[in-house]
Amino acid sequence: MDRDKLARIEGPNLVLRLIETEDAGYVHGLRTDARYNRYLSEVRGTVEDQRRWIDNYKSREAAGSEFYYVIERKDGVRCGVVRLYDIDQDSFTWGSWILDENKPSKAALESAYLLYFVGFCLLGLSRSTFDVRRDNTNTLAFHRRFGATETHADELDVFFKYPRERYEHDRPEFQRLIADVVHS
């Protein structure tokens, strides 16, 4: 695994860059903001606790078992976070996905597209799995439009899978849609 290739992923409008301890205040702010944390696991603690969590995470990043990205606009303004985890020889899970008020048009599409690029193209994995809270209707609709397949549900979550073959099939259309934002 070449960490340099994973450190910064550039799209037409967004960049995914690996999180650093200096991002602790930003992440803590997102995770404790009621506008963004409604569908995520509860966060307790301080910015310093978040900094320690990031420090501990860095060993998982070095081992290739987890990658936590800050999402930035091309002008360097942070506009969200997203994480790949539970990485094994064949699959990955993703979540902790937050986009804030600084996000550009189609940021959800582009950040998901870039995240799948990391998992499928850079890490060479064959499928992604993830779950979405049942009452998070916008995100459920997004994943269904993106082509993810529901596998099952429980009282709290709907579980999905998204295979590399589907990504490869849909990739040209995603690229076109994302590129249209640049030209608008």
C-alpha positions in Angstrom: 0.0 0.0 0.0 1.4 3.4 -1.1 0.3 5.9 1.6 1.3 8.8 -0.6 -1.4 7.7 -3.1 -3.9 7.6 -0.3 -2.9 10.8 1.4 -4.6 13.2 -1.0 -7.3 12.3 -3.5 -8.3 15.0 -5.9 -11.6 15.4 -7.8 -12.7 18.2 -10.0 -14.3 20.1 -7.1 -13.2 18.4 -3.9 -10.1 16.9 -2.2 -10.0 14.1 0.3 -7.0 14.4 2.5 -6.1 12.2 5.4 -7.0 13.7 8.7 -4.4 15.3 11.0 -4.4 16.1 14.7 -4.8 19.8 13.8 -8.3 18.9 12.5 -9.5 17.8 15.9 -11.4 21.1 16.6 -13.1 21.0 13.2 -14.2 17.3 13.6 -15.3 17.8 17.2 -17.4 20.8 16.1 -19.1 18.7 13.3 -19.7 15.7 15.6 -21.2 17.9 18.4 -23.3 20.1 16.1 -27.0 19.1 16.1 -27.3 20.0 12.4 -24.8 17.3 11.5 -24.7 14.6 14.2 -28.4 13.5 14.2 -27.7 10.2 12.5 -24.3 9.4 13.9 -23.2 7.8 17.1 -23.0 10.1 20.1 -19.8 11.9 20.8 -18.8 12.8 24.3 -15.7 14.6 25.4 -13.6 17.6 24.4 -11.5 18.7 21.5 -8.5 17.3 23.3 -10.3 13.9 23.5 -10.8 14.1 19.7 -7.1 15.0 19.2 -6.2 11.8 21.2 -8.6 9.8 19.1 -7.0 11.0 15.9 -3.5 10.2 17.4 -4.7 6.7 18.1 -6.3 6.4 14.7 -3.0 7.1 13.0 -1.7 3.7 13.9 -4.7 2.1 12.2 -4.1 4.3 9.2 -0.4 3.1 9.1 -1.6 -0.5 9.3 -4.0 0.1 6.4 -7.0 -0.9 8.4 -8.7 2.5 8.4 -8.6 5.8 6.5 -10.2 9.0 7.8 -10.5 11.9 5.4 -11.2 15.5 5.7 -13.2 16.7 2.7 -12.1 20.1 1.3 -13.2 22.3 -1.5 -10.5 23.1 -4.1 -9.8 26.4 -2.3 -8.8 24.5 0.8 -12.0 25.2 2.8 -13.0 22.2 4.9 -16.5 21.0 4.2 -16.8 17.6 5.7 -15.3 14.3 6.8 -15.7 10.6 5.8 -14.1 7.4 7.0 -13.2 3.9 5.5 -12.9 1.2 8.1 -13.3 -2.5 8.7 -11.0 -3.0 5.7 -10.3 -6.7 5.0 -8.9 -8.5 2.0 -12.1 -8.1 0.0 -14.2 -5.3 1.4 -14.5 -2.0 3.4 -17.2 -0.2 5.3 -17.6 3.5 5.1 -19.3 6.1 7.3 -18.9 9.0 9.7 -19.9 11.0 6.6 -20.7 14.6 7.3 -20.9 17.5 4.8 -21.3 21.0 6.3 -22.7 24.3 5.0 -19.4 25.0 3.1 -20.0 22.1 0.7 -20.2 22.9 -3.0 -22.9 21.6 -5.3 -23.0 17.8 -5.7 -20.5 17.4 -2.8 -22.3 14.2 -1.7 -21.9 12.6 -5.2 -18.3 13.6 -5.6 -17.2 12.7 -2.0 -18.8 9.3 -2.4 -17.3 8.8 -5.8 -13.8 9.7 -4.5 -14.3 7.4 -1.5 -15.2 4.5 -3.7 -12.2 5.3 -5.9 -10.0 4.9 -2.8 -11.6 1.6 -1.9 -12.0 0.0 -5.3 -9.2 1.5 -7.4 -6.4 2.3 -4.9 -7.0 -0.5 -2.3 -8.3 -3.0 -4.9 -11.2 -4.1 -2.8 -14.3 -5.7 -4.4 -17.2 -4.4 -2.3 -18.3 -1.8 0.1 -20.8 -2.2 2.9 -22.4 0.4 5.1 -25.5 1.2 7.1 -27.8 4.2 7.2 -30.2 5.2 10.0 -33.8 4.4 9.0 -34.9 8.0 9.6 -32.1 9.5 7.5 -34.3 9.6 4.4 -32.1 11.9 2.4 -29.1 9.7 2.7 -31.1 6.6 2.1 -32.4 8.1 -1.1 -28.9 9.1 -2.1 -27.5 5.6 -1.8 -30.4 4.1 -3.6 -29.9 6.6 -6.5 -26.2 5.8 -6.4 -27.0 2.1 -7.0 -26.3 0.5 -3.6 -28.3 -2.6 -2.8 -30.1 -3.1 0.5 -29.1 -6.3 2.1 -31.2 -6.2 5.3 -32.5 -3.9 8.0 -33.1 -3.8 11.7 -35.0 -1.5 14.0 -32.3 1.3 13.7 -30.5 0.9 10.4 -30.8 -0.1 6.7 -27.7 -2.1 5.5 -26.3 -1.8 2.0 -23.7 -3.2 -0.3 -22.1 -1.6 -3.3 -19.8 -3.8 -5.5 -16.8 -2.6 -7.5 -18.5 -3.9 -10.7 -21.4 -1.4 -10.2 -18.9 1.4 -9.5 -16.9 0.6 -12.7 -20.1 0.5 -14.8 -21.4 3.8 -13.4 -18.1 5.6 -13.2 -18.3 7.4 -16.5 -21.7 8.8 -15.7 -20.5 9.9 -12.2 -17.5 11.6 -13.8 -19.8 13.4 -16.2 -22.1 14.6 -13.5 -19.2 15.8 -11.3 -17.5 17.6 -14.2 -20.8 19.4 -15.1 -20.5 21.2 -11.7 -17.0 22.6 -12.8 -18.5 23.9 -16.0 -21.6 25.4 -14.5 
